[in-house]
Amino acid sequence: MGVTAETAGGVVERLFARNGRPTGYIAGEEGSGAFVVGGRYGRGLLYMKDRQPMEVFWQGPSLGWDFGGNASRVFTLVYDLYEPAMIFQRFPGVEGSAYVVGGLGVNYQKASGVTLAPIRAGVGLRLGANVGYLAYTRKRNVLPF
């Protein structure tokens, strides 16, 4: 699954070429589920040029016409992040996903001038669209808020 997410990352990088080259990326994994109201939890490493990799966690609620669950490998392109500490904030977003045994999802998030493009490839049974946010943190949180 990691190779699939990275390949999809190359495609999305071309789609977001107007943003220039990414200033970093996050490689990790996550799990999520929803029955109208949902939650997402993940962890990964933030990689930036000339810096040590930094562990980051993310979690967030969602609301929408969304049913099921999935587990995914995630490859997130990060644009306009020049100071690693700026990743620790909430990023609102809209997402649609379709997983029937396996699936792929892409969305676009922006906050305070930083843009994220998460690409997810994984397994599960899920169909829907939702709005919500992901909060990136230094440590794992139990509540998605």
N, C-alpha and C positions, 0 to 999 in steps of 0.2 A: 504493500500500500504506500510506503514511503516514496517509491519511485514514481507511482502514479501522481501523487500530490506534487512532487517536484516538476514533473512533466507539465501538469496543468499550470503550475506556477510560471513556467516559461511562456505559455499561451497568454495567461493573464498579464504578464509583464509586457508583452507586445500590445495588448489591448489598452494598458494604462501608460503607454509610452509618453503620452503628453505630460505625465508627472515627472519624467526624467528617470534616471536610474534610482533604484531603491537605495536607501541609506542603511538598510539592515533587513534582517528577516528573522522570523521566529519559527522554529521547528519543534513540534510537540504532538500531543495527543489530547483528545477530549471525549467526553460523553455527554449526551443530552437526551432529553425526553420531554414530551408534551401531551397534554390532553386539554386543548384550548389554552391553558396556562402552562408554561414550560420553564425549564431551567437548563443551564449549560455550565459545565465545569471543565477546566483544562489546565494543562501545565506544559511548559516548554522552555527552551533556551533562546534568548535574544542574542543574535550575532550581529556585531557592527565592526566595520573596518578599524583596525588598530586598537581594539578594546577586547577585554576578556569577555567570554560569554556570560550572560547573566540569567539566572533562573527567574521566570515570571509565571504567575498563576492568573487565571481569568475565570470569572463566573458572571452569570447574569440571568435575569428573568426574561420571559417573552410572553406575548399575548397575541392570539390570532387563530385562524383556521388551520390548526396544526395538531396532528395526531401521530403518536408512535415514539420510537426511540432509536438512537444510533450511537455507535462508537467510531471515532474517526482519527486518522492521522491528519495533522494540520500543518500546512506550510503557509505562513503569512508574510507577504511582502510589506515592508515598512517604508514609507516615504516621508521625507522632511522631518525625521527624528534625528536631531544633532546632539542631544543630551539624553542618555539612556533613562534618566529619572522621569522624563516627560511621558514615558509609556504608561506610568501609573496614574491613570485617570479613566473615566467612563467614555466609551465610544458607542453612540447610538447607531442603530442599523435596522435595515429591513432585509429579511431573508426568505428565500423559498427553497424547499428541499424535497427530494423524492428519492427514497431508499427502498428498494425491493431486493432484499438480501444484500446488495451492494449499492453504492451510490456516490455521487460527487456533488459538492455544493460550493458556490462562490458567492461572496458578498463584498461590500465596500463600506468602510466606516471612516468617519472623519471627525476629529475634535481638536480644537486649539492648534490648527494648522498641521497636525499630524494625520496622515492617511494610512489606513491599513486595508489590505486586500487578502483576507483569509481564504485559502483553498482547502476544502475538506474532501477526503476520500476515505470511505469506510464501509461498515456493515451495519445492517439494521432493517427495520421496517417502519418507514415514516413517510408522511405526505403532508404538505401544508405550506403556508406562508405566515409569517409573523413579524411583529415589530418588537424591539427590545433594545437592550444595550449589553455590552460586555465591559466589566470593570477589571482592569489589569492591576494586580497587586503583587507585593513582595512575598506574601505568605498566603497559604491556602485558607479560604474562608468557607464555612459550612453553609451560611445563608447566601443566596445569590444576589442580595441587594447591596 
